[in-house]
């Protein structure tokens, strides 16, 4: 279990979660969203001791839920000895301050705050830490005044205050803005370096597959099953944060690599999308997006839609996609037939059981071949290095030795054709 930095929290800080059913949203949808928030709190190390739900036509301007409901939650907090109240919504800084005035002696955290906290837990690479810090600082900056006042009453630490949340709150706005500018510049350099690396991979004819999907859909398990690697697999939201790339072995010699990316979620904070743009740019350079879906999840369709929304925001929704329904061993035959009817080009799989892996490899191979161009080349015997490079770069269709050179027919990535035009026949 994740340790909580508050020394008084032996088994995780006690948390009350609050859901809001707005407008035309159904009660079931609101409850499912609150269930997901409970998972987020658990992943962050908190212990949910009570749930509250309210139906409103629209959010209350001052407190989001209204003062009456806020006072009711204050009673629940007292009865349950809770230390934190987490809202399944994005609260404005003033709403957070007003709620803290009504619900005394607890921290008020919104959905964005808890997601940022989890990202702080799971960032391990230098780039990931930079991205999380930038997102947290942009989130904290407009909340600085209220958080200073709250820290005077409560002290720091615990769920919602990790990473830069512990070190940057003592600085003033000017220093915080300066740090944000510095991080932004550093990440721009990272972005440039990543772009150069990706262009080099494309030039070398490496076929890039990016695993995408809702958080906890089983992407890391699938990556391990397909490539035989040992990427960390946990039944937690956002267990994978830093991008991981592995080679995929296929029958031919052409190199295919698969990258596991951070999971998506409904209401993904815009601060995170902006801060993680250099990592998510892995999707821009991908030749194929392999969209992994948890077929057993009750909100499967909503999760698919949430992923598609993020892809649109990143302007990569036109990329070739392969839809993989994972965990199909957990659903009925009737449900599998329904999925195949609605999504005829999809692949069914169970990464944990090793089911459907060969079908996924074949589908990746078929998509890879669609992006190749056939070239007829004649290479002098003095250029054996070219032949060697073609075998690693292309799919070789045929090879014939003549008196003055090697005639070779290859299926080659379009990005690499210019390098071999001089040998074309």
C-alpha positions in Angstrom: 0.0 0.0 0.0 1.1 3.6 -0.6 2.5 5.3 2.4 0.9 8.6 3.4 3.3 11.3 4.4 1.0 12.5 7.3 2.6 10.8 10.4 -0.8 10.5 12.0 -2.2 8.4 9.1 -1.5 4.7 9.9 -3.8 3.2 7.4 -4.2 6.0 4.9 -6.0 9.3 5.5 -9.7 9.1 6.0 -11.6 10.5 3.0 -15.2 11.5 2.3 -16.0 11.4 -1.5 -18.7 13.7 -2.9 -20.5 13.1 -6.2 -22.7 15.5 -8.1 -25.4 14.4 -10.5 -25.8 17.4 -12.9 -28.6 18.1 -15.3 -29.5 15.2 -17.5 -26.8 12.9 -16.2 -28.4 9.7 -14.9 -28.0 8.5 -11.4 -26.2 5.4 -12.6 -23.7 7.5 -14.5 -23.0 9.7 -11.5 -22.6 6.6 -9.2 -20.1 5.0 -11.7 -18.1 8.3 -11.8 -18.1 8.3 -8.0 -16.9 4.7 -8.0 -14.0 5.7 -10.2 -13.2 8.6 -7.8 -13.0 6.0 -5.0 -10.5 4.1 -7.0 -8.5 7.3 -7.6 -8.5 8.0 -3.8 -7.4 4.4 -3.1 -4.6 4.6 -5.6 -3.4 7.9 -3.9 -3.3 6.0 -0.6 -6.5 7.3 1.0 -9.2 5.3 2.8 -12.8 6.2 1.7 -15.0 6.2 4.8 -18.2 7.8 3.4 -19.9 8.7 0.2 -22.2 11.7 -0.5 -24.2 12.3 -3.6 -26.3 15.4 -4.7 -28.5 16.1 -7.7 -28.4 19.7 -9.0 -29.5 21.3 -12.3 -26.3 23.3 -12.3 -23.3 23.9 -9.9 -23.7 26.4 -7.1 -21.6 29.5 -7.8 -20.0 29.8 -4.3 -19.7 26.2 -3.1 -20.6 24.0 -6.1 -23.0 22.0 -3.9 -24.8 24.7 -1.9 -24.2 25.7 1.7 -26.9 23.3 3.0 -25.2 20.3 1.5 -21.8 21.5 2.6 -23.0 21.7 6.2 -24.4 18.2 5.9 -21.0 17.0 4.7 -19.4 18.7 7.6 -21.5 16.6 10.0 -20.4 13.4 8.1 -16.8 14.5 8.4 -17.1 14.9 12.1 -18.9 11.6 12.6 -16.3 9.7 10.5 -13.2 11.6 11.8 -12.3 12.3 8.1 -9.3 14.4 7.2 -10.0 15.0 3.5 -13.1 15.6 1.3 -12.7 14.9 -2.4 -15.2 16.2 -4.9 -15.9 14.4 -8.2 -15.7 17.8 -10.0 -13.3 20.6 -10.8 -13.7 23.3 -8.2 -12.6 26.9 -8.7 -10.1 28.3 -6.1 -12.8 30.4 -4.5 -15.2 27.4 -4.3 -12.5 25.4 -2.5 -11.9 28.3 0.0 -15.6 28.7 0.6 -16.0 25.0 1.3 -13.1 25.0 3.7 -14.8 27.8 5.6 -17.9 25.6 6.0 -16.3 22.2 6.4 -13.7 23.0 9.1 -10.4 21.3 9.7 -10.2 19.2 6.5 -8.6 19.6 3.2 -10.9 20.0 0.2 -9.5 18.4 -3.0 -11.2 18.2 -6.4 -10.9 15.5 -9.1 -8.0 17.3 -10.8 -6.1 17.6 -7.5 -6.3 13.8 -6.8 -5.3 12.9 -10.3 -2.3 15.2 -10.1 -1.4 13.6 -6.8 -1.4 10.2 -8.3 0.8 11.4 -11.2 3.3 12.7 -8.6 3.4 9.2 -7.1 4.0 7.4 -10.4 6.4 9.8 -12.2 9.9 8.1 -12.2 11.8 9.5 -15.2 13.3 12.9 -15.2 10.9 14.0 -17.9 7.9 12.6 -16.1 8.8 14.5 -12.9 9.2 17.7 -14.9 5.8 17.3 -16.5 4.0 16.5 -13.2 5.7 19.5 -11.5 4.6 21.8 -14.2 1.0 20.6 -14.1 0.9 20.9 -10.3 2.4 24.4 -10.3 -0.2 25.6 -12.8 -2.9 24.1 -10.7 -1.6 25.5 -7.4 -0.8 29.0 -8.6 -4.3 30.4 -8.5 -4.9 28.5 -5.2 -1.8 29.7 -3.4 -3.5 32.2 -1.1 -6.1 29.8 0.2 -3.6 26.9 0.6 -1.2 29.1 2.6 -4.1 29.9 5.0 -5.0 26.2 5.2 -1.5 25.1 5.8 -1.2 27.4 8.8 -4.2 25.6 10.3 -3.4 22.0 9.3 0.3 21.5 8.3 1.4 19.9 5.0 1.6 16.3 3.7 -0.6 13.5 2.6 -3.0 12.9 -0.3 -3.2 15.9 -2.6 0.0 17.6 -1.4 2.9 15.5 -2.8 5.8 16.4 -5.0 6.1 20.2 -5.5 3.0 20.6 -3.4 5.3 20.3 -0.4 8.2 22.5 -1.6 6.6 25.2 -3.8 3.8 26.3 -1.5 6.3 28.3 0.6 7.3 30.4 -2.4 5.6 33.5 -3.6 3.7 33.8 -6.9 6.7 35.5 -8.6 9.0 32.6 -7.9 6.4 30.1 -8.8 5.8 31.7 -12.2 9.5 31.8 -12.7 9.7 28.1 -12.0 6.8 27.4 -14.4 8.7 29.3 -17.2 11.8 27.3 -16.5 10.0 24.0 -16.6 8.2 25.0 -19.8 11.6 25.7 -21.5 13.1 22.4 -20.3 10.2 20.5 -21.6 10.5 22.2 -25.0 14.0 21.0 -25.2 12.8 17.5 -24.3 10.2 17.7 -27.0 12.8 18.7 -29.6 15.1 15.8 -28.6 12.1 13.3 -28.7 11.2 14.6 -32.1 14.8 14.0 -33.4 14.7 10.5 -32.0 11.4 9.7 -33.5 12.4 11.0 -36.9 15.5 8.9 -36.7 13.4 5.8 -36.0 11.1 6.6 -38.9 14.2 7.1 -41.2 15.5 3.7 -40.1 12.2 2.2 -41.2 11.1 1.2 -37.6 7.3 0.8 -37.4 6.0 2.5 -34.3 2.9 1.3 -32.5 1.5 3.3 -29.5 -0.7 1.6 -26.9 -3.5 3.8 -25.8 -6.5 3.3 -23.7 -8.5 4.1 -20.6 -6.4 3.8 -17.4 -6.4 0.2 -16.0 -7.6 -1.3 -19.4 -4.6 -3.7 -19.3 -2.2 -2.0 -21.6 0.9 -2.9 -19.6 -0.2 -6.5 -19.3 -0.8 -6.7 -23.1 2.7 -5.1 -23.7 4.3 -7.8 -21.6 2.3 -10.6 -23.3 3.1 -9.4 -26.8 6.8 -8.6 -26.3 7.9 -10.9 -23.4 8.9 -7.8 -21.3 8.4 -7.2 -17.6 6.8 -3.8 -17.4 5.2 -3.1 -14.0 1.6 -4.3 -13.9 -0.6 -3.1 -11.0 -4.4 -3.1 -10.6 -4.3 0.7 -9.9 -5.3 3.7 -11.9 -2.3 5.4 -13.6 0.2 2.7 -12.6 2.0 3.4 -15.9 3.0 7.1 -16.3 6.4 7.1 -18.0 6.4 6.0 -21.6 7.9 2.5 -22.1 9.0 1.1 -25.5 9.7 -2.6 -26.4 10.4 -4.5 -29.6 7.8 -6.8 -31.1 9.1 -10.0 -32.7 7.5 -11.0 -36.0 8.3 -13.5 -38.7 10.1 -11.0 -41.0 13.2 -9.0 -40.1 11.5 -5.5 -40.2 11.6 -3.9 -36.8 8.4 -3.1 -35.0 8.4 -1.3 -31.6 5.4 -0.8 -29.2 5.2 2.1 -26.7 3.0 2.0 -23.6 1.6 5.4 -22.8 -0.1 7.0 -19.8 -3.7 5.9 -19.5 -6.6 8.3 -20.2 -9.5 9.0 -18.0 -12.8 10.9 -18.2 -12.4 14.6 -17.3 -8.6 14.3 -17.7 -7.2 17.7 -16.4 -6.2 20.1 -19.1 -3.1 20.9 -17.0 -2.0 17.3 -17.5 -2.7 17.2 -21.3 -0.6 20.4 -21.7 2.2 19.3 -19.4 2.4 15.8 -20.9 2.3 16.9 -24.5 5.9 15.9 -25.1 5.1 12.3 -23.9 1.8 12.2 -25.7 3.5 13.4 -28.8 4.6 9.8 -29.0 1.1 9.3 -30.5 1.8 11.9 -33.2 4.8 10.0 -34.5 3.2 6.6 -34.2 2.3 4.7 -37.3 -0.5 2.8 -35.6 -2.6 3.5 -32.4 -3.5 0.3 -30.7 -6.5 1.2 -28.6 -6.9 -1.2 -25.7 -10.4 -1.5 -24.1 -11.5 -3.3 -21.0 -14.4 -5.3 -22.5 -15.6 -6.3 -19.0 -16.1 -2.7 -17.7 -19.7 -1.5 -17.2 -18.8 1.8 -18.8 -16.9 0.5 -21.7 -18.5 2.7 -24.3 -18.0 5.8 -22.2 -14.3 4.9 -21.8 -13.9 4.5 -25.5 -15.5 7.9 -26.0 -13.2 9.5 -23.4 -10.1 8.2 -25.1 -11.4 9.4 -28.5 -12.0 12.9 -27.0 -8.4 13.1 -25.8 -7.2 12.0 -29.3 -9.2 14.8 -30.9 -7.7 17.3 -28.4 -4.2 16.1 -29.4 -5.3 16.2 -33.1 -4.2 12.5 -33.7 -7.7 11.1 -34.1 -7.1 10.6 -37.9 -4.2 8.1 -37.2 -4.8 4.5 -38.2 -6.2 2.6 -35.2 -6.6 -1.0 -34.1 -9.2 -1.6 -31.5 -8.4 -4.4 -29.1 -11.0 -5.6 -26.6 -9.1 -7.0 -23.7 -10.4 -9.1 -20.8 -12.9 -10.9 -23.1 -12.5 -14.0 -21.0 -14.6 -12.1 -18.4 -17.7 -11.5 -20.6 -20.3 -13.8 -22.1 -20.3 -15.3 -25.6 -23.4 -13.1 -26.3 -21.4 -9.9 -25.4 -18.5 -11.0 -27.5 -20.8 -11.5 -30.5 -22.3 -8.1 -29.9 -18.8 -6.5 -29.8 -17.8 -8.1 -33.1 -21.0 -6.9 -34.8 -20.6 -3.3 -33.6 -16.8 -3.3 -34.1 -16.1 -5.8 -37.0 -12.4 -4.7 -37.4 -11.6 -5.2 -33.8 -9.6 -8.0 -32.1 -10.7 -9.9 -29.0 -8.0 -10.8 -26.5 -7.2 -11.6 -22.9 -3.6 -10.5 -22.2 -3.7 -12.1 -18.8 -4.7 -15.5 -20.3 -2.5 -15.2 -23.5 -5.6 -15.2 -25.7 -5.7 -13.4 -29.0 -2.0 -12.4 -29.0 -1.3 -13.9 -32.4 -4.3 -12.2 -33.9 -3.0 -8.9 -32.6 0.4 -9.5 -34.1 -1.1 -10.3 -37.4 -3.3 -7.2 -37.4 -0.3 -5.0 -36.6 1.6 -6.7 -39.4 -1.2 -6.1 -41.8 -1.4 -2.4 -40.9 2.3 -2.1 -41.2 2.2 -3.5 -44.7 -0.4 -0.9 -45.8 2.2 1.9 -45.4 4.9 0.3 -47.6 5.7 1.1 -51.2 7.2 -1.5 -53.6 10.5 -0.6 -55.2 12.6 -2.5 -57.7 16.3 -1.8 -57.1 19.6 -2.8 -58.6 22.5 -2.5 -56.1 26.2 -2.8 -57.2 28.1 -5.6 -55.5 30.4 -3.0 -54.0 27.5 -1.7 -51.9 26.8 -4.7 -49.7 26.0 -2.2 -46.9 22.9 -1.1 -48.9 21.7 -4.7 -49.1 22.2 -5.2 -45.4 20.4 -2.0 -44.6 17.4 -2.9 -46.9 17.0 -6.2 -45.1 16.7 -4.4 -41.7 14.5 -1.6 -43.1 12.2 -3.3 -45.6 10.3 -6.5 -46.4 12.3 -8.2 -49.1 10.1 -9.7 -51.8 12.8 -11.2 -54.0 16.6 -11.1 -54.6 18.4 -12.0 -57.8 22.1 -11.9 -58.5 23.2 -10.7 -62.0 26.5 -10.1 -63.6 26.8 -6.5 -62.4 24.8 -6.3 -59.2 21.9 -7.5 -57.1 18.4 -7.0 -58.3 16.2 -6.7 -55.2 12.4 -6.0 -54.9 11.4 -4.5 -51.5 8.4 -3.1 -49.8 9.8 0.0 -48.1 8.4 2.7 -45.8 7.5 5.8 -47.8 9.7 8.0 -45.6 12.8 6.1 -46.7 12.2 5.9 -50.5 14.3 9.0 -51.3 17.4 7.3 -49.9 17.3 4.6 -52.5 15.9 6.3 -55.6 19.5 6.2 -57.1 19.2 2.4 -57.2 15.7 2.3 -58.7 15.2 0.5 -62.0 
